[in-house]
Amino acid sequence: MRSRPKRLPALLVGAALLASALGIGTVASAATDGQGETAAVTAVAPAGHTMAVSTQASGDDPDGDGYIPAVPQVTGVVPSTATPPSRYFHEFQANCSVTHTAPDDPIVYPGQPGKSHDHTFMGNTSTNAGSTTASLYGGATTCKAPADASAYWMPSLYKGDQKILPVGPQTIYYKAGVTDYTSVRPFPKGLRFVVGDPMQSTDAFRHHRGFVEGWECGDSYFNVDFPASCPNRPDVQLNIRFQAPSCWDGKYLDTPDHKSHMAYPVVKPGTNDNMCPADHPVAVPMIEFKMAFPVTGDMSQVRLASGRGYSFHYDFFNAWEDRTLKALVDHCLVGGLQCDARGYDQTHPEAGATLTTDYRLP
């Protein structure tokens, strides 16, 4: 199952055909290391863009081909077309604080410390370029629920040369991204993906399926780039909301572009309902970052480590304790509740809470 060196050339051929058909930029190419193994890959991307493709061996991907199979794989799933009773909310929060910053990215550049632009990490306190499922699982975390040892990260934000870090627990929603919220199941251990693209254009950012309200502060909303200024008031911060794909192929915990194993829901024909596409039939929680940065006033010097505001993207590496994640998903998402980090919905107190007052399973 781990022998996959012949898969990449086939993938490259398919990418070349797709690029030719769409008339877009760079066609995938590969170089060998002299032993027939693929050593470097450039994926298809819009003209002038290059998508990151993992080719570095790591603890989770010893052959370095970028494919990490799920064990076991989820098969026999058909995207749900059901429409359950309407519930406006089906979510819970993972409130996680910043742990550290570093020019590391264990998804895009596994085992290569210092190779990426600077990232701001939340959740697992040990996250670094060498992080694996095993090293993260059960680790210390700044999330309110001790069972959430997942790693969350995004490009660091600067004002001039000063790094601006979010203060306190940040809101990371786990929501149902499909209409049939009862079909959502927990993430498999070790699932990881990248949301957005640091090389995206302003137009691509605005029309990205994950775009919610863009950059906002005070009364300024839906900005693709940072607004020119933000009101200099104690109650104002620079905010962004961005949503992740919520349909999984059931086969891989990661793929070379760190995106292809995930997909956004599609609209069921003749309705306004969202459902998973046939090639990504497994509905999983939809993560939504709602980040707040304590920066106001003149914003002309504000930038991300990855570039302008429209280069915003983020990464997720699942290391939840399995039973706790399942309990929260079943109670809050499948149960159609609006839960806090304890799994408690104050508008439905009769439903109780998933976790105790110290955010642990009873």
PyMOL commands that set and color helices and strands:
alter all, ss='L'
color gray80, all
select helices_A, chain A and resi 7-22+133-136+181-183+202-206+309-311+322-333+349-351
alter helices_A, ss='H'
color red, helices_A
select strands_A, chain A and resi 29-32+38-42+68-69+91-96+98-102+119-123+151-155+157-159+162-164+170-175+192-196+211-217+220-223+229-230+238-243+247-248+252-254+262-263+266-267+274-275+282-283+286-293+297-298+302-304+313-317
alter strands_A, ss='S'
color yellow, strands_A
deselect
rebuild
show_as cartoon
